[in-house]
Amino acid sequence: MTQTISSLPAVFLQMKEADEFVDITLVFGKQRIACHKVILAGMCDYFRRMFLTNMLERGSQEVLLKDISASTGVLLVEYLYSGNIDITKLNAQDLLAASEMLLLGALKKKVEEFLLSHTDSVNCISIINLARLYDLKILLADARSYLQEHVKEVVETEEMHLLQEGDLIEVLEANASQEENFLFIQKWMRQHAALVWLRETAITALSSLVCHILQDCEAVN
């Protein structure tokens, strides 16, 4: 298990900034950051496994992390050394991807907590998809609940085309107004149809959803 990041003495960050005893360089695109192997291994399971299993080429003093951007890389190294990180709506998704890749469970939890407090009608569909992708069960449940409670605002956003069919069906089942449900489907269809390559999928999905609503109406009658 990764140690509690905040327990690392500040002197190690000072040594890194002064390039004292650094013995490995992390490369994020054009950004190169000199670090200490022992710190990386102690604070991050990904690096510990890398160094223990000789995943690096013999004699290599660099680790290329091509799937992590330079700006995210800088934040990650700062986090590993200090326990501090600036999470924003703009970098949350990149930090989630990086924390998944680097096995940083504590950081992944921090990002989830941030998103829990920053869910709104503009981003809740993206958050639902993100939570599902990274298996964030608490965030997924919270975002789904937000969607159902604020569906009238959400359907007016540009994110509507990102709503998956299963999530839309869940919204329709939770809403008692069949008239509103048809309006929701129309808006969802319009968003999908605006993307030419999704037109056929949208039409097929629309037919499926209309049948679903008609079945509900028959059940009520």
N, C-alpha and C positions, 0 to 999 in steps of 0.2 A: 504494500500500500504506500502511496505517496505521503510523505510527511506533511504536517501542517506547515504551509508555506510561511506563515507569519512568524514562525519560530526561528527563522534564519537570521543570524546577527547582521546588522547593517554594515559591518566591516567588509563583508564579502562583496557587497555592491560597490563599496568604495574601491576595493581592489580591482574589480572588473573595470570600473571607469578609469582607473589609473593604469590599466593593462599590466597589473602585477600578477605574476605566476599563471597567466592565462595559457591554456594548452590545447584549445580547440576553437575553431571558428565556425559559427553557424552562418549559412548563406541563404538569404531570402531574396531571390532576384538579384538586384544590384547591391543590396544591403548586406554588409558583412559585419558580424558582431563577434568579437573575441570573448570567450567564456572559459569557465573552469569545468573540466569533465566531472570532477567529484561533486560539484554543485548541481550540474544538470542531472547526473545519475541519482543524487539524493533527493531531488525535488520532483523528478519526472520519471515514471516507470518506463516510458518509451525509450528515453536515453539510457537508462540503467540496463535494459534488455539489449539495446544496441551495443553498448560497450562490453557487456558481459559475453555476448555471443559473437563478437568480432564481426559485426555486420559491416564495419568500415573496412575499406581496403587497407592492407598492411602499410603502416607508416603514414596513413592519411591524417591530416590535421584539420580537415574540413568536413562538415556535414551539410549537404545540399538539401534544402527543404523546398522543393520547387512548387509544392501545392499550397504554400503559405506565402501571402504577399509580404512585401517589405514592411508596410505599416503595421500589419498584424504581428509580424515577427518581432518588431521592436517592443510592442506591448507585451508579448509573451515572455521575452527575456526579462523585462522589467518585473513582470509578475513572479517569475521563478526566483528572482533574487530578492524581491521586496514584499511580495504578497499583495501589492497594490496594482490595480488595473482600472482603466477608464472605459467602462462599457457604455456604448451609445446605441441608438437605433440604427446608426449607419454601420457599426462594426459588429453588432451582436451575432449576425449570421456567420461571418467569417470566424469569429471567436468560437462559436459552437463547432464549426467544422474542424478547426485546429485542435480544440480540446478533445474532440472525438479521436482524431488522428494520434495525438500525443498522449492519450490515456489520462487526461487531466480531469478527473471526476469532480474535484472541488471547483474548478473553474466552470465546468459545464453546469454545475448547480448554481453558481453565481449568475451565469447568463440566464438560466431559467428563471431565477428570482427577479432579475431585472425585467424580463419580458412579461412576467406575471403582473408587474406594476405599470407596464407601459402598453397594455393591450387597448386598442381603440377601434372604432368602426372602419378606419382606413387600413389598418394592418392585421385585423384579426384573422382573415382568411389565410394570409401568408404565415401567420403564427401557427395556425392549425396545421398547415402542411409541414412547417418546420418542426413542430413538436412531434408529429408522426414520424418524420424522417429520422429524428435523433432519439426517438423513444422516450420523450419527456411526458410522462403520463399525467402529472399534475397540471402542467401547462396545457396539454391537449384538452383535458376536461374543462379547465377554466375558459379557454378560448372558445370551445364549443358552446358553453353556457352563455358566454358573452354574445356569440353570434345569434343564438336563439332569442335573447333578450333585446337585441338591437338590430334585428334582421331588416327592419324597414330602412334604417340608415345605411346598413352594410350593402344592400342591393343597389344603392345609388353610387357606390364607389367603383373605381376602375379595376378593383381586384376581383370583381364578381366572376370573371371568366376563369379565375384560379380555383374557384370552389368545385370540389370534386362531387360527382353525382351522389355518392353515398351520404355526404354531408348535407347536400341539398334535400335529399329524401328525409333525413333526420329533422331538418327544419320544417318541412311540409307536414310531417307527422305530428310535430309539436304545436302546429298552428291550427286553430279550429276553423278559421275563415277560408273556405274554398276559393272565394273570389280573390283574396290576397295571394293564395297559393298559385293561382293561374298567373297573376301579375308577376310573382317572383320567377316563375318558370319562363315567362316571356322575356324578362330582363336578363336572365341567365342565358337564354337562347340567343338573344341579341348580342351579348358579349362574345359568346362562342362563335357565332356566325360572322362576326367582324374579323375573325381570324380565318382566312380562306382555307388553310390546311386543316382546320378543325370543323369545317362546316358539316361534313358528312357525319362525324362523330356526334356533333350537337343535335342534328336532326334525329338520329337514332336514339340518343339519350332523351330527347324531348318526347318522343313517342312512348318510351318506357315510362317516363314520369307521368304523362297524361293518363296512361293506363293505370298507374299506381293510384292516382287521385280518384279516377272513376271507380275503382274497386272500393276505395274508402267511402265514396258517396253511396254506393250500393249497400255497403255494410251498415251505414247509418240508417238508410231507408228500410 
